[in-house]
Amino acid sequence: MSRIEASDEAGPVEPGGGAGVWRDRLAGAAILVVWVGVLTLALTGYAGLVPVTLSGLALYLLLQAGRLTRTAWLHLGAGAGIAAFAAWHLDTPQAALVEALNRAAFLAALFSALGALREAARTSETVLATGRLLASQPPGRRYAAMTLGGTFFGAILNFGAVGLLSGMVRDANTLEAAGGDARIQAIRERRMLLAVLRGFSVLMFWCPLTVAYAIVTTTVVGATWPSMFLLGSLAMLLVLALGWFLDRVTMPRPPARSHAEPFAWRGFAPLFGLLVLVFALSFLVETTTQGYLVHGVILVVPLIALAWIARTSGCRHSAARMGGYLSNMVPQQRGEIVVLSNAAFVGAVIAALLPQSGIAAVLSQIGVPAPAIPAAVPWLVVGAGLLGANSLITVTVLAALVADPASLGVDPTVFGVSLVIGWGMAVGSSPAAAATMMIGRLTGRTASAVGWGWNGSFTLWALLLSSALLGLLHLVW
């Protein structure tokens, strides 16, 4: 039976001494404090808990400092250097640094909240059965099935979807299933893994529950998730159709199997129902509080995870599982929490350092046409990703550079969609993206070989298609 691979594990669980156990429990409690503080500020506007929230984040980092990787320390060092420059350069640096720290705490709370749903899904037979159904489809519809699985599973499981479906690909794609032909086995592996990767990358286009939407809708003036969802879904359908077409014309077709399990949309019903529930409750929070949709996600997802486990295993087991998640898995998420939180911090500080209206004057002087601005954004985000830059930083900086898209004659929704499209394309092509690294580890290849060697031509065609679409949307939206 396949299982969800823990993409956010920084290493093996250390042998437990008493001190280590209590350290991890305290780290989990610290993230819980961050969760409460972030929600209090967002939903009520009460800022009295901000020092407590930031202290919780600092305590978590302090407790995990001895187990951070060199990469995590490099990120923290860069963040400290930028913070020091801001403290020296800005006239009033305190407000900018506190705002950046609040953004870092927000990302830590969002990431750990989404992880709670992955924990609930980890042992769900419904989720596993749906994944097996996708992986067992015949060649004629396997690519489409795995692509849909990548995007819809990703909406619930985040990066856990890549681990889950990739593991199922390995389980289903045996040499025996390929008729003893290793070449066919390799072809199937590449096709299915690319389908998963492409499906997961377009998740950023349309899903309001992602970090991409959280950053864009809280940064770009005038960008709202309902309009972005509509245009992003259109972009998703076009890019997925492009991926299917390229798969059909570039991959040799191995002989069809004589027997295959029929595809049934009802297998997706539980996932769709869960998505609707998360969205509906999050929207209710948005409409009844001062928070955004993403703050509703941070609030309701852990509660839904508790209820999900309780429904099958009882309330006592549910509480124990969530307690175990806080004390075991949250400490192991230290690498991702550090990198994401630091990226949010750095992006916010850089945004404070940038002139708010400088880019408008520069673009006006150069004479850049308005349609070219959103059309160029995905290329910039992907290009930065290929150089190893975190898309969170790139998108935050671009949003800060443009400031108010309407002042440049660009619709805020179109500009916001251009940012999430670029983010999604970077997820499927950057050697620094978690998805390409995970598939690379699974196949024994480098992340660059997966992201650019395997997926490079698709990325280029998708960028061209997206730029054309964004230019057209600028004219008609």
C-alpha positions in Angstrom: 0.0 0.0 0.0 1.3 3.4 -0.9 1.6 6.1 1.7 2.0 9.9 1.7 5.7 10.7 1.6 6.6 13.3 4.2 8.0 15.9 1.9 8.6 18.3 4.8 10.8 16.0 6.8 14.3 17.5 7.2 15.7 14.2 8.4 15.0 11.0 10.4 13.4 11.2 13.7 16.1 11.3 16.3 16.2 8.7 19.0 14.2 9.9 21.9 15.7 10.9 25.2 13.5 12.7 27.6 15.0 16.1 26.7 14.4 15.6 23.0 10.8 14.6 23.6 10.1 17.7 25.7 11.9 19.9 23.3 9.7 18.8 20.4 6.6 19.1 22.5 7.6 22.6 23.4 8.3 23.4 19.7 4.8 22.1 18.8 3.3 24.3 21.5 5.2 27.3 20.2 3.7 26.8 16.8 0.2 26.5 18.4 0.9 29.9 20.1 1.8 31.3 16.7 -1.4 29.9 15.2 -3.5 31.5 17.8 -1.7 34.9 17.6 -1.9 35.1 13.8 -5.6 34.3 13.9 -6.3 36.8 16.7 -4.6 39.6 14.8 -6.2 38.8 11.4 -9.7 38.0 12.5 -10.2 40.7 15.2 -7.6 43.3 14.5 -6.3 43.0 18.1 -2.5 43.5 18.1 -1.9 42.9 21.7 -0.7 39.3 21.1 1.8 40.3 18.4 4.8 40.1 20.9 3.6 36.7 22.1 3.2 35.5 18.5 6.6 36.6 17.5 8.1 35.1 20.7 6.4 31.8 19.8 8.1 31.8 16.4 11.4 32.7 17.9 11.1 29.9 20.5 10.3 27.4 17.8 13.4 28.5 15.8 15.6 28.4 18.9 14.5 24.9 19.9 15.2 23.6 16.3 18.4 25.6 15.7 20.7 22.7 16.5 19.0 20.5 13.8 18.7 23.0 11.0 20.5 22.2 7.7 23.2 24.3 6.2 20.7 25.5 3.6 18.3 26.7 6.3 21.1 28.6 8.0 22.1 30.2 4.7 18.5 31.5 4.3 18.5 32.8 7.9 21.8 34.5 7.4 20.6 36.2 4.3 17.5 37.3 6.1 19.5 38.7 9.0 21.8 40.6 6.6 18.8 42.2 4.8 17.2 43.1 8.2 20.5 44.7 9.3 20.6 46.8 6.1 17.0 47.8 6.5 17.6 48.9 10.1 20.5 51.1 8.9 18.8 52.4 5.7 15.2 53.0 6.7 14.3 56.1 8.7 11.7 54.1 10.8 12.8 50.5 10.4 10.8 49.1 13.4 7.4 49.2 11.7 8.8 47.5 8.5 10.6 44.8 10.5 7.6 44.0 12.7 5.4 43.8 9.6 7.9 41.4 8.0 8.0 39.3 11.1 4.2 39.2 11.2 4.3 37.9 7.6 6.8 35.3 8.6 4.6 34.1 11.5 1.6 34.0 9.1 3.5 31.7 6.7 4.5 29.4 9.6 0.9 29.2 10.8 -0.4 28.5 7.3 2.1 25.8 6.6 1.6 24.0 9.8 -2.2 24.3 9.5 -2.1 22.7 6.0 0.1 20.0 7.4 -2.7 19.0 9.8 -4.9 18.0 6.9 -2.0 16.0 5.4 -1.8 14.2 8.7 -5.5 13.3 8.6 -5.2 12.1 5.0 -2.1 10.1 5.6 -4.0 6.9 6.7 -7.3 7.6 4.9 -8.3 4.6 2.8 -10.5 6.8 0.7 -7.5 9.0 -0.3 -5.3 5.9 -1.0 -8.1 4.2 -3.0 -8.5 7.2 -5.2 -4.8 7.4 -5.8 -4.6 3.8 -6.8 -7.5 4.3 -9.2 -5.6 7.1 -11.0 -2.3 5.2 -11.1 -4.1 2.1 -12.6 -5.6 3.8 -15.7 -4.6 2.5 -19.1 -2.1 4.6 -21.3 -4.9 6.4 -23.2 -6.2 8.2 -20.2 -3.4 7.7 -17.6 -1.8 11.1 -18.2 -5.1 13.0 -17.8 -6.0 11.1 -14.7 -2.6 11.7 -13.0 -2.7 15.4 -14.0 -6.2 15.8 -12.4 -4.9 13.9 -9.4 -1.9 16.2 -9.1 -4.0 19.3 -8.9 -7.0 18.1 -6.9 -4.9 16.1 -4.4 -2.6 19.1 -4.2 -5.4 21.3 -3.1 -5.9 19.1 0.0 -2.5 17.7 0.6 -0.2 20.4 -0.7 3.3 18.9 -1.4 2.1 15.6 0.2 0.2 15.0 -3.1 3.4 14.7 -5.0 4.8 12.2 -2.6 1.5 10.2 -2.5 1.0 10.0 -6.2 4.6 9.5 -7.0 4.8 6.6 -4.6 1.7 5.0 -6.2 3.3 5.4 -9.6 6.3 3.4 -8.4 4.0 0.8 -6.9 1.8 0.4 -10.0 4.6 0.7 -12.7 6.3 -2.6 -12.2 8.3 -4.4 -14.7 5.7 -7.2 -14.8 3.0 -4.6 -15.6 5.1 -3.4 -18.5 5.3 -6.8 -20.0 8.9 -7.3 -18.9 10.0 -4.4 -21.1 12.2 -1.9 -19.1 11.9 0.7 -21.8 8.1 0.8 -21.5 8.4 0.9 -17.8 10.7 3.9 -18.0 8.3 5.6 -20.4 5.4 5.1 -18.2 7.3 6.4 -15.1 8.3 9.6 -16.9 4.8 10.2 -18.3 3.0 9.7 -15.0 5.5 11.6 -12.9 5.4 14.5 -15.4 1.6 14.4 -15.2 1.7 14.6 -11.4 4.2 17.5 -11.5 2.3 19.5 -14.1 -1.0 19.0 -12.4 0.5 20.1 -9.1 2.1 23.2 -10.6 -1.1 24.5 -12.1 -2.7 24.2 -8.6 -1.2 27.7 -8.0 -3.2 29.1 -10.9 -6.7 28.4 -9.5 -6.7 27.4 -5.9 -7.5 30.2 -3.3 -6.3 27.9 -0.5 -2.6 28.0 -1.6 0.3 30.1 -0.3 0.5 31.8 -3.8 -3.0 33.2 -3.5 -2.4 34.1 0.1 0.6 36.3 -0.8 -0.9 37.8 -3.9 -4.3 38.7 -2.5 -2.8 40.3 0.6 -0.1 42.2 -1.4 -1.4 43.3 -4.7 -3.8 46.3 -4.4 -7.2 45.4 -5.9 -6.5 41.7 -6.6 -9.4 39.6 -5.2 -9.6 35.8 -5.1 -13.0 35.3 -6.8 -11.9 37.1 -10.0 -8.4 35.5 -9.9 -10.0 32.1 -9.4 -12.1 32.6 -12.6 -9.2 33.7 -14.8 -6.7 31.3 -13.2 -9.1 28.4 -13.9 -9.2 29.3 -17.5 -5.4 29.4 -17.6 -5.3 26.1 -15.8 -7.5 24.4 -18.4 -5.5 25.7 -21.3 -2.1 24.7 -19.8 -3.4 21.3 -18.8 -4.7 20.8 -22.4 -1.3 21.9 -23.7 0.4 19.3 -21.5 -1.9 16.5 -22.7 -1.2 17.5 -26.3 2.6 17.5 -25.8 2.4 14.2 -24.1 0.5 12.7 -27.0 2.8 13.9 -29.7 6.2 13.4 -27.9 5.8 10.2 -26.0 5.8 6.8 -27.9 2.7 4.8 -27.2 3.4 1.4 -25.6 0.9 -1.3 -26.3 -2.4 -0.9 -24.4 -3.1 -3.3 -21.5 -5.8 -5.8 -22.0 -7.4 -5.0 -18.7 -7.7 -1.8 -16.7 -9.9 -0.5 -13.9 -12.6 1.8 -15.3 -12.3 5.5 -14.4 -15.1 6.7 -12.2 -15.6 10.4 -11.2 -17.4 9.3 -8.1 -13.9 8.3 -6.8 -13.2 12.0 -6.6 -16.4 12.8 -4.7 -14.8 12.7 -1.2 -12.0 15.0 -2.3 -14.4 17.4 -4.0 -16.6 17.3 -0.9 -13.6 18.1 1.4 -12.5 21.0 -0.9 -16.0 22.4 -0.9 -16.2 22.1 2.9 -12.8 23.9 3.5 -13.7 26.6 1.0 -17.2 27.2 2.3 -16.1 27.4 6.0 -13.1 29.6 5.1 -15.4 31.9 3.1 -17.7 32.1 6.0 -14.8 33.3 8.2 -13.9 35.9 5.6 -17.4 37.3 5.4 -17.9 37.4 9.2 -14.5 38.7 10.4 -11.8 41.1 9.4 -9.7 38.3 7.9 -9.1 37.1 4.4 -10.1 33.7 3.0 -6.6 32.4 3.8 -7.1 33.2 7.4 -10.2 31.1 7.3 -8.1 28.3 5.9 -5.7 28.6 8.8 -8.6 28.4 11.3 -10.8 25.7 9.8 -8.3 23.2 8.3 -7.0 21.9 11.6 -10.5 21.6 12.9 -11.6 19.7 9.8 -8.6 17.4 10.3 -9.6 16.7 13.9 -13.2 15.9 12.8 -12.0 13.7 9.9 -9.9 11.5 12.2 -12.6 11.5 14.9 -15.2 10.3 12.3 -13.3 7.1 11.7 -11.3 6.5 14.9 -13.1 8.4 17.7 -12.5 11.7 19.4 -9.8 10.4 21.8 -7.7 9.0 18.9 -8.2 12.2 17.0 -6.9 14.3 19.8 -3.9 12.0 20.2 -3.1 12.1 16.5 -3.2 15.9 16.4 -1.1 16.0 19.6 1.4 13.7 17.9 1.4 15.9 14.8 2.3 18.9 16.9 5.0 17.1 18.9 6.4 14.9 16.1 5.8 16.2 12.6 5.8 20.0 13.3 9.4 19.8 14.6 10.4 17.9 11.5 8.9 20.6 9.4 11.7 23.0 10.6 13.4 23.2 7.2 10.2 24.2 5.4 9.0 26.5 8.1 12.4 28.3 8.2 12.7 28.7 4.5 9.1 29.8 3.9 9.0 32.1 6.9 12.3 33.6 6.0 11.3 34.1 2.4 8.2 35.9 3.6 10.3 38.1 5.9 12.8 38.9 3.2 10.2 39.7 0.7 8.4 42.1 3.0 11.7 43.8 4.0 12.8 44.2 0.4 9.3 45.6 -0.4 9.8 48.2 2.4 13.2 49.2 0.9 11.9 49.7 -2.6 10.6 53.0 -3.8 6.8 52.7 -4.0 6.4 54.6 -7.3 9.8 54.2 -9.0 8.9 51.3 -11.3 5.9 53.2 -12.7 8.1 56.1 -13.7 10.7 53.8 -15.2 8.2 51.9 -17.2 6.5 55.0 -18.4 9.8 56.5 -19.5 10.8 53.4 -21.3 7.4 53.2 -23.0 6.6 49.7 -22.0 3.0 48.9 -23.3 0.6 47.9 -20.5 -0.2 44.5 -22.0 3.5 43.6 -21.9 3.7 43.9 -18.1 1.5 40.9 -17.1 2.8 39.0 -20.1 6.4 39.3 -18.9 5.8 38.5 -15.2 5.6 34.7 -15.5 9.0 34.7 -17.4 10.6 36.8 -14.6 9.3 34.5 -11.9 10.4 31.3 -13.7 13.7 32.8 -14.6 14.4 33.7 -11.0 13.4 30.2 -10.0 15.9 28.7 -12.4 18.5 30.7 -10.6 17.4 29.2 -7.3 15.3 32.1 -6.0 12.3 31.3 -3.9 9.1 32.2 -5.7 7.6 33.7 -2.6 10.4 36.3 -2.5 10.2 36.9 -6.3 6.5 37.4 -6.3 6.5 39.6 -3.2 9.2 41.8 -4.7 7.4 42.1 -8.0 4.2 43.0 -6.3 6.0 45.7 -4.3 7.7 47.0 -7.4 4.5 47.5 -9.3 2.6 48.6 -6.1 -0.7 49.6 -7.7 -1.1 47.8 -11.1 -4.0 50.2 -12.0 -1.6 53.1 -12.0 0.2 51.4 -14.9 -3.0 50.7 -16.8 -3.0 47.0 -15.8 -6.0 45.4 -14.2 -5.1 44.1 -10.7 -6.8 40.8 -11.3 -4.8 40.2 -14.5 -1.6 41.2 -12.8 -2.4 38.9 -9.8 -3.0 36.0 -12.1 0.2 36.6 -13.9 2.0 36.3 -10.6 0.4 33.0 -9.6 0.9 31.6 -13.1 4.6 32.4 -12.8 4.7 30.8 -9.4 3.1 27.6 -10.7 5.4 27.4 -13.7 8.4 27.8 -11.3 7.1 25.0 -9.1 7.4 22.6 -12.1 10.8 23.8 -13.4 13.0 25.3 -10.7 15.8 23.1 -9.3 15.0 24.7 -5.9 11.3 23.7 -5.9 10.2 21.0 -3.5 8.2 19.1 -6.1 11.1 18.7 -8.6 13.5 17.7 -5.7 11.0 15.1 -4.5 10.6 13.5 -7.9 14.4 13.7 -8.5 15.0 11.8 -5.2 12.4 9.2 -6.2 13.9 8.6 -9.7 17.6 9.0 -8.8 17.9 12.2 -10.9 18.7 15.7 -10.0 16.0 18.3 -9.6 17.4 20.2 -12.6 17.1 17.1 -14.8 13.4 16.7 -13.8 12.5 20.4 -13.8 14.3 21.4 -17.0 15.5 18.3 -18.7 12.1 16.5 -18.5 9.7 19.5 -18.2 11.6 22.3 -19.9 9.9 22.2 -23.3 6.5 22.1 -21.6 7.5 25.1 -19.4 8.5 27.2 -22.5 5.3 26.4 -24.4 3.2 27.0 -21.3 4.9 30.4 -20.8 4.2 31.4 -24.4 0.6 30.3 -24.1 0.2 32.1 -20.7 1.7 35.3 -22.0 -0.6 35.3 -25.0 -3.6 34.7 -22.7 -2.6 37.4 -20.2 -2.1 39.9 -23.1 -5.6 39.0 -24.3 -7.1 39.3 -20.8 -5.7 42.7 -20.5 -7.6 43.8 -23.5 -11.0 42.1 -22.7 -11.1 42.0 -18.9 
